[in-house]
Amino acid sequence: MTGWVRRGSEGRSRKEPVPMAVADEVESLAGRAVGGVSDAWALLAVRVVRRLWIPCLVLGVAWVVWTGTTQDASELHLATVSEIVGALLSPFVGVVLALGLRVASTALGVVAAVPVARRDLWHARRRMSSGVPHIVSVAIGLRWLRATTAARDVALSRLHPRFARTMLLVDRLETALVPVAVLVLVVVVAVSPAS
């Protein structure tokens, strides 16, 4: 299957066929990577958590710069609960939260992909049983596919239109939050009392 795209230079243009098989294959894979309505909600919730870690990290760095802390980040130890609570009460709160969001979103993404992985393996092998390690490894691979925009669009299409519009708005707000966080960091670095 091919589509047509206008290409040209210096004001001249011509139509050239562009293969759309790659885009169709990605959408087909994304469609198979998303289950029913409850799985669509799980995919979108994990996406919201996963995309929050970058603005949280940038704003956490901005907070560290603003407070002018002299503590070295390499001195932070996060092995026990008391050390994590201590880090959350320190100027490194944003950085620790960002790392926590990233770890949580990775784990939640794998857990949310397990039912789809089991379904695909069951259909592929019919009568053969799949072991837990094999299901988890397929779920890890599916997690990467489920993080794509194509999978987001498939998940949105499985929701009621009102909920889909709301989730798309949340997704766009998270997209806009990254440059806002970077702008805040630049302003804080420029006017911080420590500089």
C-alpha positions in Angstrom: 0.0 0.0 0.0 1.4 3.4 -0.9 0.3 7.0 -0.2 1.2 10.1 -2.1 3.4 12.9 -0.7 4.3 16.2 -2.4 8.1 16.7 -2.4 10.1 19.2 -4.2 12.5 22.1 -3.8 12.6 25.8 -4.9 8.8 26.0 -5.4 8.5 23.0 -7.7 6.8 19.9 -6.4 6.1 16.4 -7.6 4.2 13.5 -6.3 6.1 10.5 -5.1 4.7 7.2 -3.7 5.6 6.6 -0.1 5.2 3.1 1.3 2.8 3.1 4.2 3.3 -0.5 5.1 5.6 0.5 8.0 3.0 2.8 9.5 0.3 0.1 9.0 2.5 -2.5 10.6 3.1 -0.3 13.7 -0.6 0.4 14.1 -1.4 -3.3 13.7 1.2 -4.2 16.3 -0.1 -1.5 18.6 -3.6 -2.8 18.1 -2.6 -6.3 19.2 -0.6 -4.9 22.2 -3.7 -3.2 23.7 -6.4 -5.4 25.2 -9.9 -4.3 26.1 -11.2 -1.2 27.9 -9.6 -2.0 31.2 -6.3 -2.6 29.6 -6.6 0.7 27.7 -7.1 2.5 31.0 -4.1 0.7 32.5 -1.9 1.6 29.5 -3.0 5.3 29.7 -2.5 5.4 33.5 1.0 4.0 33.2 1.7 6.5 30.4 0.7 9.4 32.7 3.0 8.2 35.4 5.9 7.4 33.0 5.8 10.8 31.4 5.8 12.8 34.7 9.3 11.7 35.7 11.1 14.1 33.3 9.4 17.3 34.5 9.7 16.1 38.0 13.5 15.6 37.5 14.0 19.0 35.9 12.0 20.8 38.6 13.9 18.8 41.3 17.2 20.0 39.8 15.7 23.5 39.8 14.9 23.2 43.5 18.4 21.9 44.3 19.9 24.9 42.5 17.4 27.4 44.2 18.1 26.1 47.7 21.9 26.1 47.0 22.5 22.9 48.8 26.1 21.9 49.5 25.3 18.2 50.0 26.7 16.0 47.3 24.1 13.9 45.4 26.5 11.0 45.5 26.2 11.0 49.3 22.5 10.1 49.1 21.8 6.6 50.1 18.4 5.0 49.3 18.8 1.6 50.7 16.5 1.8 53.7 13.1 3.4 54.3 14.6 6.0 56.7 17.2 7.0 54.1 14.5 7.4 51.4 12.4 9.5 53.8 15.4 11.5 54.7 16.1 12.1 50.9 12.4 13.1 50.5 12.8 15.7 53.2 16.0 17.1 51.7 16.4 19.5 48.8 16.7 16.4 46.5 13.0 15.6 46.9 12.2 16.2 43.2 15.1 14.0 42.0 14.1 11.2 44.4 10.5 11.5 43.3 11.5 11.4 39.6 13.6 8.3 40.1 10.7 6.7 42.0 8.2 7.5 39.2 10.5 6.0 36.7 11.0 2.8 38.6 7.3 2.6 39.4 6.2 3.2 35.8 8.6 0.5 34.5 7.2 -2.0 37.0 3.6 -1.1 36.4 4.1 -1.2 32.6 5.4 -4.7 32.8 2.6 -5.8 35.1 0.0 -4.2 32.9 1.4 -5.9 29.8 1.3 -9.4 31.4 -2.3 -10.2 30.5 -1.7 -9.2 26.9 1.5 -11.3 26.8 -0.3 -14.3 28.2 -3.1 -13.9 25.6 -0.6 -13.7 22.7 1.4 -16.7 23.9 -1.7 -18.7 24.4 -2.9 -18.0 20.9 0.5 -18.7 19.5 1.0 -22.0 21.2 -2.6 -23.1 21.7 -2.0 -26.3 23.7 1.5 -25.6 25.0 1.9 -24.0 28.4 4.2 -21.0 28.7 6.4 -20.5 31.8 6.3 -17.4 33.9 9.8 -16.2 32.8 8.7 -16.4 29.1 5.5 -14.5 29.8 7.4 -11.8 31.7 10.0 -11.4 29.0 7.2 -11.0 26.4 5.6 -8.5 28.7 8.8 -6.5 28.9 9.0 -6.3 25.1 5.3 -5.4 25.0 5.9 -2.6 27.5 8.1 -0.8 25.0 5.5 -1.2 22.2 2.7 0.0 24.5 4.7 3.2 25.3 4.3 4.4 21.7 2.0 7.0 20.4 0.3 4.4 18.2 -0.6 2.3 21.3 -1.9 5.5 23.0 -4.1 6.2 20.0 -5.4 2.6 20.0 -6.1 2.8 23.8 -7.9 6.1 23.3 -10.1 4.6 20.6 -11.2 1.9 23.0 -12.5 4.5 25.5 -15.8 6.5 25.5 -15.2 9.6 23.5 -15.5 11.9 26.5 -12.9 10.0 28.5 -10.7 9.8 25.4 -10.7 13.5 25.0 -9.9 14.0 28.7 -7.0 11.6 28.5 -5.7 13.2 25.3 -5.8 16.6 27.0 -3.8 15.2 30.0 -1.3 13.8 27.5 -0.9 17.1 25.8 -0.6 18.9 29.2 2.2 16.5 30.1 3.9 17.3 26.8 3.7 21.0 27.5 5.0 20.5 31.0 8.5 19.5 29.9 9.4 22.8 28.2 7.8 24.7 31.1 10.0 22.8 33.5 13.1 23.5 31.4 12.2 27.2 31.3 11.8 27.2 35.1 15.2 25.6 35.5 16.8 28.2 33.2 15.2 31.1 35.1 16.2 29.6 38.5 19.8 29.1 37.3 19.9 32.7 36.1 18.5 34.3 39.3 19.5 31.7 42.0 21.0 33.2 45.1 23.8 30.6 45.0 25.1 31.9 41.6 
